[in-house]
């Protein structure tokens, strides 16, 4: 993934993402599976809260620490 691909996942935001909010839906995904929403600094907490309320949030890492299996 190049820097041009790292755009925040928040609706309408086009800022560069610096965080990877990793999550999974336990009714659809195996426990080790991680989906990723990218986040800029201002949207990191908002995206985390949205996923947390649904019981989907797992962790947040800098985008440069994403694993090849994330996604």
One Martini backbone bead per residue (centre of mass of N, CA, C, O) as a GRO file, in nm:
protein
   71
    1UNK     BB    1   0.094   0.037   0.026
    2UNK     BB    2   0.064   0.354  -0.047
    3UNK     BB    3   0.036   0.680   0.045
    4UNK     BB    4  -0.207   0.730  -0.160
    5UNK     BB    5  -0.392   0.498  -0.011
    6UNK     BB    6  -0.394   0.668   0.273
    7UNK     BB    7  -0.719   0.708   0.353
    8UNK     BB    8  -0.958   0.807   0.527
    9UNK     BB    9  -1.270   0.641   0.629
   10UNK     BB   10  -1.417   0.882   0.676
   11UNK     BB   11  -1.672   1.056   0.591
   12UNK     BB   12  -1.534   1.290   0.357
   13UNK     BB   13  -1.244   1.212   0.404
   14UNK     BB   14  -0.895   1.302   0.264
   15UNK     BB   15  -0.696   1.228   0.462
   16UNK     BB   16  -0.425   1.112   0.591
   17UNK     BB   17  -0.336   0.810   0.711
   18UNK     BB   18  -0.199   0.688   1.047
   19UNK     BB   19  -0.426   0.478   1.116
   20UNK     BB   20  -0.529   0.145   1.234
   21UNK     BB   21  -0.849   0.012   1.259
   22UNK     BB   22  -0.909  -0.286   1.414
   23UNK     BB   23  -1.151  -0.543   1.313
   24UNK     BB   24  -1.452  -0.745   1.400
   25UNK     BB   25  -1.715  -0.972   1.323
   26UNK     BB   26  -1.811  -1.241   1.513
   27UNK     BB   27  -2.047  -1.343   1.310
   28UNK     BB   28  -1.833  -1.347   1.041
   29UNK     BB   29  -1.555  -1.380   1.192
   30UNK     BB   30  -1.279  -1.482   1.288
   31UNK     BB   31  -1.088  -1.402   1.558
   32UNK     BB   32  -0.817  -1.336   1.372
   33UNK     BB   33  -0.963  -1.146   1.206
   34UNK     BB   34  -0.888  -0.835   1.015
   35UNK     BB   35  -1.011  -0.535   0.978
   36UNK     BB   36  -0.982  -0.203   0.807
   37UNK     BB   37  -0.956   0.129   0.927
   38UNK     BB   38  -0.871   0.437   0.834
   39UNK     BB   39  -0.691   0.712   1.012
   40UNK     BB   40  -0.687   1.009   1.126
   41UNK     BB   41  -0.642   1.187   1.396
   42UNK     BB   42  -0.943   1.311   1.424
   43UNK     BB   43  -1.084   0.998   1.360
   44UNK     BB   44  -0.994   0.778   1.552
   45UNK     BB   45  -1.207   0.793   1.783
   46UNK     BB   46  -1.469   0.774   1.618
   47UNK     BB   47  -1.418   0.496   1.490
   48UNK     BB   48  -1.376   0.344   1.753
   49UNK     BB   49  -1.653   0.401   1.881
   50UNK     BB   50  -1.830   0.276   1.664
   51UNK     BB   51  -1.709  -0.014   1.697
   52UNK     BB   52  -1.743  -0.049   2.007
   53UNK     BB   53  -2.058  -0.034   2.024
   54UNK     BB   54  -2.056  -0.323   1.845
   55UNK     BB   55  -1.799  -0.510   1.926
   56UNK     BB   56  -1.545  -0.472   1.695
   57UNK     BB   57  -1.314  -0.366   1.837
   58UNK     BB   58  -0.949  -0.424   1.885
   59UNK     BB   59  -0.735  -0.209   1.742
   60UNK     BB   60  -0.449   0.024   1.730
   61UNK     BB   61  -0.233   0.122   1.457
   62UNK     BB   62   0.004   0.204   1.277
   63UNK     BB   63   0.025   0.180   0.938
   64UNK     BB   64   0.329   0.061   0.948
   65UNK     BB   65   0.194  -0.210   1.120
   66UNK     BB   66   0.071  -0.361   0.912
   67UNK     BB   67  -0.052  -0.657   0.807
   68UNK     BB   68  -0.095  -0.871   0.542
   69UNK     BB   69  -0.371  -0.992   0.685
   70UNK     BB   70  -0.494  -0.733   0.669
   71UNK     BB   71  -0.844  -0.671   0.541
   0.00000   0.00000   0.00000
